[in-house]
Amino acid sequence: MKGIIDGTFFEFRHHNTAEGKYWNPALERFQATDWRNKIREIHSLGMEYVVIMATALYDRCYFKSSVFPFADMPTEDPIEEILNEADKLGIKVFLGNGFYGDWRKPNYNITSKEVINRSFKAMEELTALYADHESFYGWYFPDETCIILKFSKPFVNYVNECSRVVKELTPTKKTLIAPFGTNLTLANDRYVKQLVDLDVDFIAYQDEVGVKKTKVKRTAKIYERLRKAHDIAGRSKIWADVELFDFEGMVYQSALIPADFERIRKQLENVAPYVDKILTYQYLGIMNPLDSPSFAGHPSSSELYNAYLDYLKK
């Protein structure tokens, strides 16, 4: 089965400065037209989902908020620009309810009342500002923790509490998580029970190939067993989060660069038979049309864009 990219994660700034070497400087200069251009480029590849990973980072918000000051950027309301363009193109957008604590401390963020309350206040404000947009499809909870055979109890409690708030604020919106530790999952009865108890619409498991935790050849078996667990649970839809990147040097300590498309093709085709949708991390910074007026990323990102476009045409 052919693997088609259904959507992508999206960010206003990459949280890890070393990793974002090739696109953070460009994003810092982005005007309203640049954010709209990126949504149009994503749409040109047939993607239907955009997941705004973080609506805040480093104690700054990407919208006018009482929680943190507005981020230092030239666009007055980048979320509005993205949602407006997505409205026109029929793209579905998830808004992240993080990072309202230190992104490097997810285990603290999901248990700290202070951090959680900040994120809920931000969700109230985001709802007031953007709920009228047709493209505002759902919420993403970005404070992910590792699955070690199963989800931790604090994480399950956190996700369910976030979903409770979503139902109060925006009862028609969907919910999404994208956990890591996919290679460590054990899809047994206990895991199935957790899936039943976990109140979330979509789980987009990270394939962990880019971060070198999983070999490409293993991904099909991993997603096959997860598909069986989800089918038994009959609850959350199973999605994939396929990593399009490689590292220029050491993992997590060097710049992200586009991976070889042959590797990516195998990643997509390995997971496609077992998932309902394929998200990627990520279009922004890793793929660019060569003639993009809003180019952000490594020069080879245009090669990846063209390779994937050819793949689609075939």
N, C-alpha and C positions, 0 to 999 in steps of 0.2 A: 504493500500500500504506500502511495506517495505521501510524504509529509509536507503539509502546507502550514506556513506560519499564520496563525489566526490573530495574533496580537503581540504587543510588546510592552515591557516596562518603560517608564519615562521619568526623567528627573530634571530638576532645575539646576542642580549641581551634584556631581558625584561625591558621595560622602567620604570616600577614601581618597585623599589628595594625591597620593602616589599613583593610584590606579587611574584617576581622572586626568592625568597629565596632558593627554592629547585633545580633550574636549572641554574641560572646565574653563580655560581661558576664553574660549569662544562663547560659551554659555553666559559668561559674565558680561558680555557685550551685546547679548541678544536683545533686539527690539521686539515690539509686538508682532511685526511682520515675520520675524524669524521663527517665533513659536508657531505661528500659523503655517508657515512653510513646512515645518517639520511634520505637522499633522497631515498636510496634503501629500508629502512624500510617503508617509506611512500608508495612507489610503491608496496611493498609486501602486503599492505592492499587494493590494487586496486584503489588508489587515482590517479587522473590525473591532478590535479592543485596544485601548490604551490604558495602562495602569500607572497613574501618577504615584510613584513610590512614596514620596514624602511631601507633605504640605508644610513642613517645618524642618529646619536643620540648624544645628549649632545655635540654638536659642534665638532663631529668627524665623518668621513666618513668610510664606510666599503669597499671602493675602493680608488684607488689613484686619488685624486681630488685637484683642485685649490681652492675649496670652503672652505673646512675644512681640517685639518691634518688627517692622517690615524689613525684609532682607535688602541688602544694598545691591540693587539691580535697576537697570534703566527702564524696565517695563513696569508700568503702574499696577497692572493686574494680570499677571501671566496666566492664571487659572481661567479667568474670564476669556482671554484670547483663545485658549485651547478649547474650551467648551463651546464657544461661538463657532469656531471652525468645525469642530466635531458635529455640532448640530446640523450644519450644512451638508456634511458628508455621510451622515448616518453612522458615525463611529460611536461606540459605547465606551464611556470613561469611568474608571474606578478612581476614587480619591483616597489617598492614604491617610490614616489617622495617626501618623507619626511624622517626624520623631520629636516627641515632646519630652524626651529624656535623652541621655547620651546613647547614640545608636550602637556604641560598642558594648553596652550593658543591657542586652535584651532581657536577661533573667531578672534584673532589678526593675526594669521598666514595666514588666508585666505583673509585678507584685507591689510596686510602690503606689500608694493611694495618691500621693502628690502628682506623680507623673500621669497616672491614669485619669485623674480628675482634670488635669490640663488638657489631655487629649479629648476628653468628653466635652469640655468647654469649647475647644476648637471645632469639634464636630457640630455643635450647636451653631456656631458662627458660620461655618462652611455651608450648613443647611440653609441658613437665612440668606446667604449670598447667592447660592448656586442651585438650589433645589428646583427652580423653574426651568432649568435647561433640560431639554429632552435627552441630550447625550449623557447626562449624569446618571449612570447606570447602577453604580454600586460603590461599596467601600472595600478598601484593602487594609489589612492589619499588618504593618511591616515589621513589628517587633517579633521576628521569628526566632524560635529556639530549635535546638537540634532534636530530631527524633532519634532516640537511642532505644531501638526495638519497639518503643511505643512513645506516644506523646506524654510529656510530663503533666502531672495533675495541675500545677499552677498555670500551665499554658492552656489546658482545656478550660479551666475556670476563667482565664483572661479572655479567650475567644468567645466563650458563651456570654460573658458580661458585655463585651463589645457588641455582640449581636443583639443583646437585649436593648441596648441603647439605640442601635440602628432601627429596630422595630418601633421604638418610641418616636424617634425623630423623622424617619423616612421609611415607613412600613413597606413600601413597594421596592426598595432598593435591595440589590443582591450583596452578598459578602464573599470575600476571597482571602485565602491565606496561601503562602508559597513556602512551605517549610524546607529546611535542609536536613541532612541525615538520611536521605532517600535510600542510600546504599545500605543503611543499617536497619531498615524496616524489616519486621518479621510479621507477615500477614497471617497471624493465627487468630484464634477465637477472641483473645483478649484485645487484639488490635481492632477486630471487627466491632467489638463492643464499644471501643472508644469512638469509632467512626459514627456509631449510632448516637452516642452521647454528645458528640461535637456538633454544635449548632452553627454550621457554616455551609454556604451553598456550593462553593468550589474550592478544591484543594489542588493547587498547581505545584506539584513536586519538582524541586530543582533536580536536574539530571546530574549535576556536579561533575560534568566532564571538564568544563573550563577551569575549575579550581583543582582539578587533578585528583579528586577523591574517587572517581569512578572511571573505569575503562569503557570506551564506546561499546565494545562487544558485550558488555554485561548489562547494558541498559534495557534491552528487550526483555530479559528474564525478570528484572526488577519491576518493570511496569506491568508485566503480565500478572505477577502475583498481587500487585496492588489493585489491578483491575478486578481480579477475583474477589478480593476483600471488599471493594466498594460495591460490587454487584450483590454480594451477600448482605451487606449492611443496608443497601437501598437508600442511602442518605445523600451525602455530598457527591457531586459530580467530580470525576477525576480528570484533571488537566495536567499538562506538562509545562515545565519552565526550562526550556532548552538554552544552554549557555553558548553564545556565539563567539565568545572571546577566548583569547589565549593571554599569557603574561609575557611581557617583554623580558622579564628576568624572574626574580623569585616570586612565588605565589603570595598574593596579598601585599607585597612590598614593592611592586613595580607597576609600570603602566599596563593597562588593558589594551590589547590590539586585536584586530580581527583574526579569527582562526581561519585555517584553510577550509575552503568550501567543501572539499571532499569529506573532511571529518564531519562538518555540519550536516551534509546530506545524509550521512549514515545515522547521525543523532536523530534527525527528523524522522527518517524512515523506520528506525528501530522503535520509536515510541508511538508512532501514528496508529498502529492497529489496536492499541490498548487505552487510548485517551480520547476524551470528547473534544478537547481543544488543545492547541499548542501555542503557548506564550513563549516569548524569548527574552532573554536578557543580553543585549537589548539593541534596538534599532539605533537609538541616539548615541552617537560617538563611534559606533561600530559599523554602521552602514551609511553611505552618503552617495547620492548621484554625483558624478564628476562635476557637473555644471551647477550644483546646488548653490544658490545665492546665500545659503545659511549653513555652509560647510562647518562641521564640528567633528573632529576625530582624526585618526591616523590617516595618512594619504592612501593607504591600501584599503580603506573602508569603501572607496568607490569600486575597487575590484570585487569586493564581496557583494556589493549592491548589484553589480552587473551579472555576477555569477548566479545569484539567486533569481534575478529577473529572467535570465536564460533558462534556468530550471523551471520556472513557472510556465514559460512559453512552451517548453517541451511537454 
